[in-house]
Amino acid sequence: MGIISAELRYRVSQVKRQQIIQIEDIYKAHEKSEEDIKTIKTPGQFEGDMHPSHAVYASTQNLVSYLAENLSVLPELEEYHKIAGHAEDEYMPGYPPMSPLTKSYFTHWAFFDLRFGKDRETIGTCLLDIGSEIGINEGYIELIRLLQESRMGLYLNQGMEGKSVLLYEIFSKRQYRCHVTSGYTGRKNEIWFVRVAPPPFGLDDQNIVITTPYIMIETLKEDWEDYFNRTLPRIGIDPPISAYTELMKHGLEINYWNEYIFQGYCNFSNNIIYLTGIPDKPETLPHSGKYLSE
């Protein structure tokens, strides 16, 4: 347990009868989420509505959002509130043309990737540490854990297998059968920048692409392999797969991937966003200062 989590657990235990945090409202939100999750269809019943695994994760995301909003008034989360608020003001997440940072991308980054405090905690790790104190049941704690362990990655589209999109991760060389929540299935050999989560509770055998796909254009698989060869030694972690995980989840600095999306944005449709360029080559990024000055 991190320092901030320990302080949060102590403070929550002290203010349950006060009005600093609306603990009763948190309990009500949790109960409402449990009722919502009971209505989610099994895969056998599913037809045309939200995929059951997607619905489970969406319900969990809503719960985490509510908890984060209520807990962020505490002084222990002042640093988080400042960083996340500044990023929200800077990138105005939504959807193009307003912003290339989608809400699905930004909220997962803000809750599960954005680190703060001496122990480099996240909202997700804090909730895992204090979940029992605020009444989160084991099922939701497991779902929060799965989201906390998820990350963005770079994948090669290998076509369809039935209704699943086959995504091959360029660095790890692992293949995933995926349901894509945006409905986009793409074309073979497209490079995707997405967040993939595992199927929860055995609801299905498909992994879930829980962010709107960012599709890379004018870059090749080899360009990204060269990028990893240049960048992973800077992480200073062994083995290389651990360095890759660190890079894709946290970047080289807080807003590393936020900036890449912002600077590399070039087009969009109603269910995908196009990016171009390589993060460490600003001359390839349409909205970088170097590109615009030429």
Buried (B, 14 or more C-beta within 10 A) or exposed (E): BBEBBBBBBEBBEEEEEEEEBEBEEBEEBBEBBBEBBEEBBEBEEBEEEEBBBBBBBBBBBBBBBBBBEBBBEBEBBEEBBEBBEEBBEBBEBEBBEEBBBBBBBBBBBBBBBBBBBEEEBBBBBBBBBBBEBBEBEEBBBBBBBBBBEBBBBBBBBBEEEEEBBBBBBBBBEEBBBBBBBBEBBBEEEBBBBBBBBEBBEEBBEBBBBBBBBBBBEEBEBEBBEEBBEEBBEEBEBEEBBEBBBBBBBBBEEBBEBBBBBBBBBBBBEEBBBBBBBBBBBBEBBBBBEEBEEE
